[in-house]
Each structure stands twice: as C-alpha cells, then as structure tokens.
Amino acid sequence: MKCLDTYALVEIANANPKFAHLLTEKTVITDVTLAEFYGCLYKKYSPFAADYWHKKLSFLCKPVSRELLIQAVKMRIEHAKENLSFFDCVGYVFAQEHGLIFVTGDKAFEKREGVEYIKA
C-alpha cells in the first residue's frame, strides 16, 4: 500500500501518465496532505476544483495523531539543511509508521528508505 504526497496528487490531477498507475493501486492520503492539496487547487484554479478533488479523494484519507505531527516537526528540524516540507514530513512519518511506501516527486526524499520517487 502507498501513501501519496501532494506532489503526486498534483500530478494525478494534471493527468501526468507517470502517475496514472497510482489510481489503480491501494493508496492512502493523510488528512494533512489532502488539506495542502486542497489549498493548492483553491489558489491556482478555483474553489470548485478544490471541492471536486476533495470529494473524489476523501475516502482515501486517514487522520494523523498529534504525536505523529510532533514527530514530523522533529524530522523537519533535524533535517533543516534539506529544506523538507512539513507536509511531506507528515506523509513520510505516517508511511513509515504504517509500513507504507511514500510516493513523492520531491528530490529531497528520493534516496530515503520506503520511498517511491517519481520525477514528473
């Protein structure tokens, strides 16, 4: 099972064929990631686009505990030189804790354990 980051969701929404296979695989999205994705769509396109994708993907969403959020904050601070996104840290820590593959196109995660890196 895979955990998608915002980068992967944006590429899916843009119909990038490199990410199409993710639509047929078992995947999850953290609530935090979907919130970031919603904001991206809201800002770039419209509230209608954001609402559309929210409704389409919400069944894949999983909540994130406060403890996991704190672990993500620590990860971001401990790896400050890598300029990791807080949202990506949440997704990565969630994936690690649940034995999932974290799917991203963020180069900072390319060589990390448990990551499927897909370059757009």
C-alpha positions in Angstrom: 0.0 0.0 0.0 1.2 3.5 -0.8 0.9 6.9 0.9 0.7 9.8 -1.6 2.1 13.2 -1.1 0.8 16.5 -2.5 3.3 16.4 -5.4 1.8 13.0 -6.5 -1.8 14.4 -6.1 -1.0 17.4 -8.3 0.5 15.2 -11.0 -2.6 12.9 -10.9 -4.9 15.9 -11.2 -2.8 17.1 -14.1 -3.2 13.7 -15.8 0.5 13.0 -15.9 0.8 9.5 -17.3 3.8 8.7 -15.0 1.4 8.9 -12.0 -1.7 7.2 -13.6 -0.8 3.8 -12.1 -1.4 5.2 -8.6 -5.1 5.4 -9.4 -5.3 1.6 -9.6 -3.2 0.8 -6.6 -4.2 0.7 -3.0 -3.3 4.2 -1.6 -3.9 6.4 1.3 -3.6 10.1 1.8 -3.2 11.8 5.2 -5.8 14.5 6.1 -2.9 17.0 6.3 -1.8 16.2 2.8 -5.3 16.5 1.4 -5.7 19.8 3.1 -2.5 21.1 1.5 -3.6 19.8 -1.9 -7.0 21.5 -1.4 -5.2 24.8 -0.8 -3.1 24.4 -3.9 -6.1 23.8 -6.1 -8.1 26.6 -4.4 -5.4 29.1 -5.0 -4.3 28.0 -8.5 -7.7 27.1 -10.0 -10.9 27.6 -8.0 -12.9 26.6 -5.0 -14.8 24.3 -7.4 -11.7 22.4 -8.5 -10.6 22.1 -4.8 -14.1 20.8 -3.8 -14.2 18.4 -6.7 -10.8 16.7 -5.8 -11.7 16.8 -2.1 -14.8 14.8 -2.7 -13.1 12.5 -5.2 -10.2 11.6 -2.8 -11.7 12.0 0.7 -12.5 8.2 1.0 -8.7 7.6 0.9 -7.9 9.9 3.8 -6.6 8.9 7.1 -6.3 11.0 10.2 -2.9 11.9 11.8 -2.3 11.9 15.5 -0.8 14.8 17.4 2.2 12.6 18.3 2.8 11.9 14.6 2.6 15.7 13.9 5.3 16.3 16.5 7.5 13.5 15.0 7.1 15.3 11.6 8.1 18.6 13.2 11.2 17.0 14.7 12.1 15.4 11.4 11.9 18.8 9.6 14.0 20.5 12.2 16.6 17.7 12.3 16.9 17.8 8.5 16.7 21.6 8.2 19.6 21.6 5.6 17.4 19.5 3.3 14.6 22.1 3.4 11.9 19.4 3.8 8.3 20.5 3.7 6.3 19.9 6.9 3.5 18.3 4.9 5.9 15.9 3.3 7.4 15.0 6.7 3.9 14.2 7.9 3.3 11.9 5.0 6.7 10.3 5.3 6.4 9.6 9.0 2.9 8.3 8.6 4.1 6.0 5.8 7.0 4.7 7.9 4.8 4.1 11.0 2.2 2.2 9.0 4.6 0.2 6.7 3.6 2.0 3.6 5.5 3.3 0.6 5.7 7.1 0.5 5.1 8.3 -3.1 6.7 11.6 -4.0 8.5 13.6 -6.7 10.4 15.6 -4.1 14.1 15.1 -4.7 14.8 15.5 -1.0 13.1 12.2 -0.4 14.5 10.3 -3.4 17.1 8.2 -1.6 15.1 7.7 1.7 14.1 4.3 2.7 10.5 3.3 1.9 10.1 5.9 -0.9 8.8 5.6 -4.5 10.3 8.6 -6.2 8.6 9.6 -9.4 10.0 12.5 -11.3 7.4 14.5 -13.3 
